[in-house]
Structure formats: structure tokens, C-alpha cells
Amino acid sequence: MGVPITSGDGSVVRLRAVDEPGQPKVTPELEQLYHDFEQELLVPLWTEIGDLMPVHPRSRAMPHLWRWDRLRALAAQAGDLVPVGRGGERRAIALANPSLGGRPFATPTLWAAIQYLMPGEDAPEHRHTQHAFRFVVEGSGVWTVVGGDPVPMRRGDFLPQAGWNWHAHHNAAAEPMAWIDGLDIPFQYVTEAQFFEFGRDRVSEAERGTPSRSRSERLWGYPGLRPVGVGEVGRGSPLLAYKWEFTDRALADQLALEKEGYGGTVEPGHAVVRYVNPATGGDVLATIRAEFHRITRGTETAPVRETGSSVYQVFDGSGVVTVGETRWSVARGDLFVVPSWEPFSIRSEAGSSDSDSGGLDVFRFSDAPVFEALGLARTEGGSR
């Protein structure tokens, strides 16, 4: 009923009268009407309403888990076989949700990929309208150069980059390095809004420097302090690196304050921080929200479901994740998808043997800003 296929007479609309509750009585006249609809490329709502307007979201994506040790091993093999340069641009390997038809999309709106750079390699400069970030779960030695500003990348660092900024990468270390890329490629793909432009094949020697702090950090990396002389800033956060040491300290202090009886956590044993734009206080990127969660050992988060989708990466520790009817044990580096309106909870089984903090540390990014801007955000359950 209402399945879009090409009929023998060339119409892409194909309708079938059926004897079902809520449908009109099947008669020769109704069948002729449906045939005439097909010829004029018309589809009546009464045959489609259950699919087009369901009682709650039914995501095309499905929950899925990717193991970090397997991703890292395959990325290393690609490092030996696949060069970085013009054409492919990046040695990035995207997560393909198994229910999205083989497209390189983690969810209908979010892209996630592991990117791998060999020692001494450069990823050439380009820019695109897609908003992007990098999150480092292990290693150091790569600098991303955004608008001529070399930004160091180290374990635990979150590096947002608004669309249409020139950027390149170079590995100054003697070892390969891998990290996670997140972009809104699927969202811009379906809205047909994307642009891309090649830049220089190589950055300048000055840009190949390896400063311990980028210029953006020197201007914007002070909590509560805005540089007055900068004036207006462009789209997205002007701070290009959110350092792990500050994220770690903020989470630890939340849990310490909770123990002292002052609160600050979203629920007992569950601390969360959100990366925000220091110029506006809003999300770091127009289409992507990024957060970091720390869950103490033995704590299980309250089940929650939300419109919009999320991708999580385990930064440290271990635990059990439940998404709808699916359950996985997870450990450092593992990535998983939570589709729209699927119930989600996570239980920490982390301890001193597998986590520096003693808790389960998890990085999350989502498409929440899009849903909030469109008035479509809705949450059920949880503790927030």
C-alpha cells in the first residue's frame, strides 16, 4: 500500500486498494481512482498516514556497537595500504549503521569515523560546510591546523570546528595516531545544503609548528573571561580545543560536591558536562551537541528516551549499555549508537583496574541543537 515503485506505464507511484480498517471500500471505481492518482503522481494521505505520521518516532537507524580494538586494527592496516592525499583527502573510515542501506552514516543525521595518520604524514587542507569535531581517545602527536592555527591533539581532548573553515592535519610524532571524527554529513546530505572546496596541498612551515597551546586557547581558554579586543566571532566555538585536564577536573568536582551533600550531578553517581561556546554559552556547533559523562562504579543511569540520535564512545572504564531490547558490555574505545526515541541506560562496572577516574567515562555527541531549533525536542524519563 503506497510503496513507491515504477509501474509498467512509467509512474513511480504505485497504489493498491485494500480491504482494511480505516480504508475505503474496495470497488472498481476506487481502483480506477487510484490508477488515475498514479498517472498524475499523487498519493492520498489515507494510504500513508501510519507511515508518514506515526504515534511516536520510528528511527530508520538501529542500535549498534563497534569495538575499538577491531576499528583500530583495521585503521592500522589502512595506514599501510591507503595513502593520504588529494582525492580521498583523509584516511577516515566511517561507521555504517546496518539499517541505513550501506550508507556511511552512523545515524540519519550523524557521521562518525575513525581517522588514522601515519608518522610524518600531512592530511591536505580543505574546507566544507559540514560542522565537525575531533575527539581523541588515545595517543598524541598530531596537530590540526584550523585557519592557520596549529592545535595540538591529545588523549581526552575535544576539538570542535564550525563549517567552512580551512583545516589540515600533520603528524609530528614517530608513531601513528587515531581519533574519532564527528560531522553532520548525513543531515546536510538529506537537506542538500553541502559545499566543499580544496585548499593547499601542504601547509606552511610556520603552520607546521607544534605549540603546546593554540592561539585560540590563548585567547578563549580561560573560564568566564572573554577577550574584549576580539570583537565578533564567526559561527561555532572560537575555542578550538577543550582540554582533558579541565573536563576531568570538572567531573571529579561534581562528584566530590555530591558526596559533600551539595549536589551538582544530574543523578546520584552521574556527573555530566557539556562543551559550550565561550562567546555565547550555547552549543559548540550549530548542529551538534557534545557532552562528557562520568558514572561511578555500580551506578545505573535512569532510562531515558529522546527525539534525535546520539553516538557514544567509551573513554575509560567498562560497563553495560542497554538500548531498547539490545544490551552490550563495553570497554575503552567502543562506540555505539542510540537511535531516536529508543530507551537508553548505562551501568558502570568500572574500577581502578580499568579506569583512571575509577568510573565509567563516556563521550557523547548528538543532533540535539537541530531538534531544539525546530521545536521538535522531546525527552521522556531520565533525571534531567
SELOLUM-74814 format. One record per residue (C-alpha): residue number from 1; z, y, x; residue in one letter. Coordinates in nm, 2 decimals. Example, Ala and Ser with C-alpha at 12.3 -4.5 7.8 and 13.67 -1.06 7.14 Angstrom:
residues 2
PT   nr       w       v       u  rest
PT    1    0.78   -0.45    1.23     a
PT    2    0.71   -0.11    1.37     s
END
This chain:
residues 384
PT   nr       w       v       u  rest
PT    1    0.00    0.00    0.00     m
PT    2   -0.12    0.32    0.16     g
PT    3   -0.20    0.16    0.50     v
PT    4   -0.44    0.39    0.70     p
PT    5   -0.73    0.16    0.80     i
PT    6   -1.10    0.22    0.79     t
PT    7   -1.27    0.08    0.48     s
PT    8   -1.62   -0.06    0.46     g
PT    9   -1.75    0.27    0.33     d
PT   10   -1.61    0.47    0.62     g
PT   11   -1.29    0.61    0.47     s
PT   12   -0.98    0.60    0.69     v
PT   13   -0.77    0.60    0.37     v
PT   14   -0.71    0.26    0.20     r
PT   15   -0.51    0.23   -0.12     l
PT   16   -0.42   -0.07   -0.33     r
PT   17   -0.28   -0.07   -0.68     a
PT   18    0.03   -0.29   -0.70     v
PT   19    0.25   -0.41   -0.98     d
PT   20    0.59   -0.29   -0.85     e
PT   21    0.88   -0.10   -1.00     p
PT   22    0.82    0.27   -0.98     g
PT   23    0.44    0.23   -0.96     q
PT   24    0.19    0.29   -1.24     p
PT   25    0.05    0.01   -1.44     k
PT   26   -0.24   -0.16   -1.27     v
PT   27   -0.57   -0.11   -1.47     t
PT   28   -0.94   -0.09   -1.38     p
PT   29   -0.91    0.29   -1.43     e
PT   30   -0.62    0.32   -1.18     l
PT   31   -0.81    0.11   -0.93     e
PT   32   -1.12    0.34   -0.97     q
PT   33   -0.89    0.65   -0.93     l
PT   34   -0.76    0.50   -0.60     y
PT   35   -1.11    0.44   -0.49     h
PT   36   -1.20    0.80   -0.56     d
PT   37   -0.89    0.91   -0.37     f
PT   38   -1.01    0.71   -0.07     e
PT   39   -1.36    0.88   -0.07     q
PT   40   -1.20    1.23   -0.07     e
PT   41   -0.94    1.13    0.19     l
PT   42   -0.65    1.18   -0.05     l
PT   43   -0.32    0.99   -0.05     v
PT   44   -0.09    1.01   -0.36     p
PT   45    0.28    1.06   -0.28     l
PT   46    0.39    0.79   -0.52     w
PT   47    0.25    0.52   -0.30     t
PT   48    0.41    0.66    0.02     e
PT   49    0.74    0.82   -0.07     i
PT   50    0.95    0.53    0.06     g
PT   51    0.79    0.56    0.40     d
PT   52    0.75    0.94    0.42     l
PT   53    1.08    1.03    0.27     m
PT   54    1.34    0.75    0.33     p
PT   55    1.70    0.79    0.23     v
PT   56    1.80    0.82    0.60     h
PT   57    1.62    0.83    0.93     p
PT   58    1.44    0.51    1.04     r
PT   59    1.36    0.56    1.40     s
PT   60    1.04    0.41    1.55     r
PT   61    1.24    0.35    1.87     a
PT   62    1.48    0.06    1.92     m
PT   63    1.79    0.03    2.13     p
PT   64    1.70   -0.10    2.47     h
PT   65    1.86   -0.14    2.81     l
PT   66    1.71   -0.11    3.16     w
PT   67    1.90   -0.25    3.46     r
PT   68    1.93   -0.02    3.75     w
PT   69    1.91   -0.29    4.02     d
PT   70    1.58   -0.40    3.88     r
PT   71    1.44   -0.05    3.84     l
PT   72    1.55    0.04    4.20     r
PT   73    1.39   -0.28    4.34     a
PT   74    1.05   -0.21    4.16     l
PT   75    1.06    0.15    4.27     a
PT   76    1.11    0.04    4.63     a
PT   77    0.80   -0.19    4.60     q
PT   78    0.60    0.10    4.46     a
PT   79    0.71    0.31    4.76     g
PT   80    0.54    0.06    4.99     d
PT   81    0.22    0.03    4.78     l
PT   82    0.16    0.36    4.60     v
PT   83    0.11    0.69    4.79     p
PT   84    0.23    1.03    4.66     v
PT   85   -0.05    1.29    4.64     g
PT   86   -0.30    1.46    4.42     r
PT   87   -0.40    1.25    4.11     g
PT   88   -0.08    1.06    4.05     g
PT   89    0.13    1.36    4.17     e
PT   90    0.46    1.17    4.16     r
PT   91    0.58    0.82    4.22     r
PT   92    0.76    0.82    3.88     a
PT   93    0.80    0.51    3.67     i
PT   94    0.87    0.58    3.31     a
PT   95    1.08    0.38    3.07     l
PT   96    0.87    0.25    2.78     a
PT   97    1.06    0.18    2.46     n
PT   98    0.94   -0.17    2.34     p
PT   99    0.88   -0.05    1.99     s
PT  100    0.67    0.26    2.07     l
PT  101    0.34    0.08    2.13     g
PT  102    0.34    0.07    2.50     g
PT  103    0.36    0.45    2.54     r
PT  104    0.57    0.57    2.84     p
PT  105    0.83    0.71    2.61     f
PT  106    1.20    0.62    2.60     a
PT  107    1.23    0.77    2.25     t
PT  108    0.98    0.95    2.02     p
PT  109    1.09    1.28    2.18     t
PT  110    1.23    1.20    2.53     l
PT  111    1.08    1.08    2.86     w
PT  112    1.29    0.91    3.13     a
PT  113    1.17    0.78    3.46     a
PT  114    1.29    0.67    3.80     i
PT  115    1.13    0.88    4.08     q
PT  116    1.11    0.75    4.43     y
PT  117    1.04    0.94    4.75     l
PT  118    1.00    0.78    5.09     m
PT  119    1.13    0.94    5.42     p
PT  120    0.92    1.25    5.52     g
PT  121    0.72    1.25    5.21     e
PT  122    0.62    1.55    5.00     d
PT  123    0.55    1.55    4.63     a
PT  124    0.29    1.82    4.59     p
PT  125    0.35    2.14    4.39     e
PT  126    0.26    2.17    4.02     h
PT  127    0.39    2.32    3.70     r
PT  128    0.39    2.22    3.34     h
PT  129    0.51    2.34    3.00     t
PT  130    0.74    2.03    2.97     q
PT  131    1.10    2.11    3.03     h
PT  132    1.25    1.88    3.29     a
PT  133    1.56    1.78    3.49     f
PT  134    1.66    1.55    3.77     r
PT  135    1.99    1.36    3.78     f
PT  136    2.10    1.18    4.09     v
PT  137    2.29    0.85    4.05     v
PT  138    2.28    0.76    4.42     e
PT  139    2.17    0.90    4.76     g
PT  140    2.08    1.24    4.91     s
PT  141    1.83    1.39    5.14     g
PT  142    1.57    1.52    4.90     v
PT  143    1.52    1.89    4.83     w
PT  144    1.34    2.00    4.52     t
PT  145    1.16    2.34    4.57     v
PT  146    1.15    2.54    4.25     v
PT  147    0.98    2.87    4.26     g
PT  148    1.01    2.87    4.64     g
PT  149    1.39    2.80    4.63     d
PT  150    1.48    2.47    4.81     p
PT  151    1.76    2.30    4.61     v
PT  152    1.95    2.00    4.76     p
PT  153    1.99    1.69    4.55     m
PT  154    2.29    1.47    4.60     r
PT  155    2.47    1.20    4.40     r
PT  156    2.61    1.33    4.07     g
PT  157    2.41    1.65    4.08     d
PT  158    2.22    1.76    3.76     f
PT  159    1.92    1.98    3.83     l
PT  160    1.75    2.14    3.52     p
PT  161    1.41    2.31    3.54     q
PT  162    1.26    2.50    3.25     a
PT  163    0.89    2.46    3.18     g
PT  164    0.61    2.64    3.36     w
PT  165    0.80    2.68    3.69     n
PT  166    0.62    2.58    4.02     w
PT  167    0.80    2.28    4.18     h
PT  168    0.76    2.03    4.46     a
PT  169    0.99    1.78    4.64     h
PT  170    1.04    1.69    5.01     h
PT  171    1.25    1.41    5.16     n
PT  172    1.41    1.53    5.48     a
PT  173    1.62    1.21    5.53     a
PT  174    1.55    0.89    5.72     a
PT  175    1.59    0.68    5.40     e
PT  176    1.41    0.67    5.07     p
PT  177    1.57    0.83    4.77     m
PT  178    1.56    0.76    4.39     a
PT  179    1.67    0.97    4.10     w
PT  180    1.61    1.00    3.72     i
PT  181    1.37    1.24    3.57     d
PT  182    1.41    1.35    3.21     g
PT  183    1.15    1.55    3.02     l
PT  184    1.04    1.64    2.67     d
PT  185    0.69    1.50    2.73     i
PT  186    0.68    1.30    2.40     p
PT  187    0.79    1.60    2.20     f
PT  188    0.52    1.83    2.35     q
PT  189    0.27    1.55    2.32     y
PT  190    0.31    1.50    1.95     v
PT  191    0.32    1.88    1.89     t
PT  192    0.01    1.92    2.10     e
PT  193    0.17    2.21    2.30     a
PT  194    0.14    2.09    2.66     q
PT  195   -0.02    2.26    2.96     f
PT  196   -0.04    2.15    3.33     f
PT  197   -0.15    2.32    3.65     e
PT  198   -0.19    2.20    4.01     f
PT  199   -0.03    2.41    4.28     g
PT  200   -0.03    2.39    4.66     r
PT  201   -0.07    2.06    4.83     d
PT  202    0.22    2.15    5.07     r
PT  203    0.50    2.40    5.05     v
PT  204    0.55    2.64    5.34     s
PT  205    0.77    2.57    5.64     e
PT  206    1.03    2.82    5.51     a
PT  207    1.04    2.63    5.17     e
PT  208    1.09    2.30    5.36     r
PT  209    1.43    2.42    5.48     g
PT  210    1.74    2.22    5.40     t
PT  211    2.00    2.47    5.29     p
PT  212    2.33    2.33    5.17     s
PT  213    2.31    2.57    4.87     r
PT  214    2.01    2.71    4.70     s
PT  215    1.96    3.08    4.62     r
PT  216    2.01    3.00    4.25     s
PT  217    2.36    2.85    4.33     e
PT  218    2.45    3.15    4.55     r
PT  219    2.37    3.38    4.26     l
PT  220    2.48    3.18    3.95     w
PT  221    2.72    2.91    4.07     g
PT  222    3.04    3.10    4.00     y
PT  223    3.22    3.02    3.67     p
PT  224    3.25    3.31    3.44     g
PT  225    3.07    3.55    3.67     l
PT  226    2.72    3.69    3.61     r
PT  227    2.52    3.87    3.88     p
PT  228    2.46    4.22    3.73     v
PT  229    2.17    4.30    3.96     g
PT  230    1.96    4.02    3.85     v
PT  231    1.88    4.16    3.50     g
PT  232    1.70    3.95    3.25     e
PT  233    1.63    3.58    3.33     v
PT  234    1.35    3.35    3.22     g
PT  235    1.36    3.05    2.99     r
PT  236    1.62    2.79    3.07     g
PT  237    1.91    2.80    3.30     s
PT  238    1.87    3.01    3.62     p
PT  239    2.12    2.78    3.79     l
PT  240    1.91    2.50    3.94     l
PT  241    2.18    2.27    4.05     a
PT  242    2.51    2.17    3.87     y
PT  243    2.72    2.01    4.15     k
PT  244    2.90    1.69    4.10     w
PT  245    3.22    1.82    4.26     e
PT  246    3.26    2.07    3.97     f
PT  247    3.17    1.81    3.70     t
PT  248    3.41    1.56    3.84     d
PT  249    3.70    1.82    3.86     r
PT  250    3.64    1.94    3.50     a
PT  251    3.65    1.59    3.36     l
PT  252    3.96    1.50    3.56     a
PT  253    4.14    1.81    3.45     d
PT  254    4.06    1.74    3.08     q
PT  255    4.22    1.40    3.11     l
PT  256    4.52    1.54    3.30     a
PT  257    4.58    1.80    3.04     l
PT  258    4.56    1.54    2.77     e
PT  259    4.83    1.34    2.94     k
PT  260    5.05    1.66    2.96     e
PT  261    5.01    1.70    2.58     g
PT  262    4.77    2.00    2.58     y
PT  263    4.46    1.83    2.45     g
PT  264    4.11    1.93    2.56     g
PT  265    3.94    1.59    2.53     t
PT  266    3.71    1.50    2.23     v
PT  267    3.93    1.20    2.15     e
PT  268    4.21    1.02    2.33     p
PT  269    4.09    0.90    2.67     g
PT  270    3.74    1.05    2.63     h
PT  271    3.65    1.37    2.82     a
PT  272    3.31    1.54    2.79     v
PT  273    3.15    1.84    2.95     v
PT  274    2.82    1.99    2.85     r
PT  275    2.59    2.16    3.11     y
PT  276    2.52    2.51    2.98     v
PT  277    2.31    2.81    3.08     n
PT  278    2.54    3.06    3.26     p
PT  279    2.33    3.35    3.13     a
PT  280    2.36    3.26    2.76     t
PT  281    2.62    2.99    2.72     g
PT  282    2.36    2.78    2.54     g
PT  283    2.19    2.46    2.64     d
PT  284    2.03    2.45    2.98     v
PT  285    1.69    2.37    2.84     l
PT  286    1.53    2.47    2.51     a
PT  287    1.46    2.11    2.40     t
PT  288    1.71    1.90    2.60     i
PT  289    2.09    1.89    2.59     r
PT  290    2.28    1.73    2.88     a
PT  291    2.64    1.61    2.89     e
PT  292    2.87    1.40    3.11     f
PT  293    3.13    1.17    2.96     h
PT  294    3.43    1.01    3.12     r
PT  295    3.61    0.73    2.93     i
PT  296    3.93    0.59    3.06     t
PT  297    3.98    0.21    3.10     r
PT  298    4.05    0.03    2.77     g
PT  299    3.93    0.32    2.56     t
PT  300    3.66    0.26    2.29     e
PT  301    3.49    0.57    2.15     t
PT  302    3.48    0.62    1.78     a
PT  303    3.14    0.50    1.63     p
PT  304    2.91    0.79    1.57     v
PT  305    2.55    0.83    1.45     r
PT  306    2.34    1.14    1.48     e
PT  307    1.99    1.26    1.40     t
PT  308    1.79    1.28    1.71     g
PT  309    1.78    1.04    2.01     s
PT  310    1.96    1.00    2.34     s
PT  311    1.92    0.84    2.68     v
PT  312    2.23    0.74    2.87     y
PT  313    2.28    0.65    3.24     q
PT  314    2.59    0.49    3.37     v
PT  315    2.70    0.69    3.67     f
PT  316    3.01    0.48    3.77     d
PT  317    3.22    0.20    3.63     g
PT  318    3.15   -0.06    3.37     s
PT  319    3.18   -0.11    3.00     g
PT  320    3.04   -0.25    2.68     v
PT  321    2.79   -0.05    2.47     v
PT  322    2.72   -0.10    2.10     t
PT  323    2.41    0.05    1.94     v
PT  324    2.36   -0.07    1.58     g
PT  325    2.36   -0.45    1.60     e
PT  326    2.29   -0.46    1.97     t
PT  327    2.56   -0.49    2.24     r
PT  328    2.53   -0.49    2.62     w
PT  329    2.76   -0.50    2.92     s
PT  330    2.66   -0.21    3.15     v
PT  331    2.73   -0.11    3.51     a
PT  332    2.64    0.16    3.76     r
PT  333    2.28    0.30    3.72     g
PT  334    2.19    0.11    3.40     d
PT  335    2.00    0.32    3.14     l
PT  336    1.99    0.27    2.77     f
PT  337    1.85    0.43    2.45     v
PT  338    2.03    0.53    2.13     v
PT  339    1.77    0.60    1.86     p
PT  340    1.81    0.84    1.57     s
PT  341    2.09    0.75    1.33     w
PT  342    2.19    0.43    1.50     e
PT  343    2.57    0.38    1.51     p
PT  344    2.69    0.41    1.87     f
PT  345    3.01    0.34    2.06     s
PT  346    3.11    0.25    2.41     i
PT  347    3.42    0.08    2.55     r
PT  348    3.53    0.14    2.91     s
PT  349    3.62   -0.16    3.13     e
PT  350    3.61    0.04    3.45     a
PT  351    3.88    0.04    3.71     g
PT  352    3.95    0.13    4.07     s
PT  353    3.73   -0.16    4.19     s
PT  354    3.40   -0.02    4.04     d
PT  355    3.47    0.35    3.98     s
PT  356    3.58    0.63    4.20     d
PT  357    3.74    0.80    3.90     s
PT  358    3.89    0.48    3.76     g
PT  359    3.70    0.54    3.43     g
PT  360    3.35    0.48    3.29     l
PT  361    3.14    0.78    3.38     d
PT  362    2.82    0.83    3.18     v
PT  363    2.54    1.09    3.19     f
PT  364    2.37    1.16    2.86     r
PT  365    2.06    1.37    2.76     f
PT  366    1.93    1.42    2.41     s
PT  367    1.69    1.62    2.19     d
PT  368    1.98    1.79    2.00     a
PT  369    1.86    2.15    2.06     p
PT  370    1.53    2.08    1.87     v
PT  371    1.72    1.94    1.57     f
PT  372    1.97    2.22    1.57     e
PT  373    1.69    2.49    1.59     a
PT  374    1.51    2.32    1.29     l
PT  375    1.82    2.28    1.08     g
PT  376    1.80    1.90    1.10     l
PT  377    2.11    1.82    1.30     a
PT  378    2.35    1.58    1.12     r
PT  379    2.64    1.37    1.26     t
PT  380    2.84    1.10    1.09     e
PT  381    3.16    0.95    1.23     g
PT  382    3.28    1.02    1.58     g
PT  383    3.56    1.26    1.66     s
PT  384    3.37    1.59    1.70     r
END
